[in-house]
Amino acid sequence: MILKNKVAIVSGGTRGIGRGICLMLAQEGADVAFTYLKSVDEAASLKKEIEKSGVKALALQVDVRDFDKTKEAVENVKTTLGGLDIIVNNAGITRDKALMMMSKEDWQDVIDTNLTGTFNLSRNAIVAFLKQKSGNIVNITSVSGVIGLARQTNYASSKAGIIGFTKSLAREVSPYGIRVNAVAPGFIETDMVSDLKPEYKGQLIKNIPLERFGKVEDVTGVVKFLLSEASSFITGQVMIIDGGLSIR
Amino acid sequence: MENVENEIRGLIAEIIEKEPSEITPEAKFFEELGVDSMMALEILTAVEKKYKIVIPEEKLTQLTTLSDTVRVAKEYLEKKAV
């Protein structure tokens, strides 16, 4: 176990990659707090599953778009779990549409959750990290933010924004022993991918050199690496986990 | 309590690497003394450690001069005493 006695918070923990990350953290010995917005039942079952690893779990129904509520959540984690060492900014939504069909709300919802949510959680924890002169932040961006994908101008912009955020913050806080990295998954088998049309899925796989969609474990393994001592000389980087989709 | 100003002046001088005499009560940290945001945080942390108090991070933006810092420190020292 590489994260014993650490405390982590994961935004958007109940489904897909976020859920996988919560379980990986628990297996590695960290106490895990996670936020969720609507999935009350999934949150309760995830909490139980985390606790099975013998660590503490804290489920927080918080909208990461809300700065003050996110601040309260961070304070709650520090009080209840006795500190904070790791942030995984994972909460993300899609509202895929061609730009000509995209409403102002489609744009704003995605930017507010994905990009502003990342700011809100990081901002509310960074002073504690600076004071303790340690901390590790992993942001979940997307291959869409690296190469751009059609019908995702909102999502790709939010994810490219997270990449800029990651690099800037990494430079800013590195003197304080804090590392900030990002992972950029491609198409991973989660609800986000199952929402895609079947004919579009077939077409997509043809463009992935490793000829498959990724598994949640393909992502959590890299997150684990970034949180481990093995990556202690890595900061401000974006690890692309896409089966080679972005090569060309 | 009278010593608080001198003690905090000493802490600040050490963090920002200036002579204590340069840190007058009203000298502006950012404009006149070359303090950056990270140094401001170090000042806050040093004051907390010295007096065993906790100053909320919202107060960070209020720490712009020695006299402001002393005022905030005294506020939380008094709260601690109650």
Boltz contact constraints between the chains, C-beta under 6 A:
constraints:
  - contact:
      token1: [A, 127]
      token2: [B, 57]
      max_distance: 6.0
  - contact:
      token1: [A, 130]
      token2: [B, 41]
      max_distance: 6.0
  - contact:
      token1: [A, 131]
      token2: [B, 45]
      max_distance: 6.0
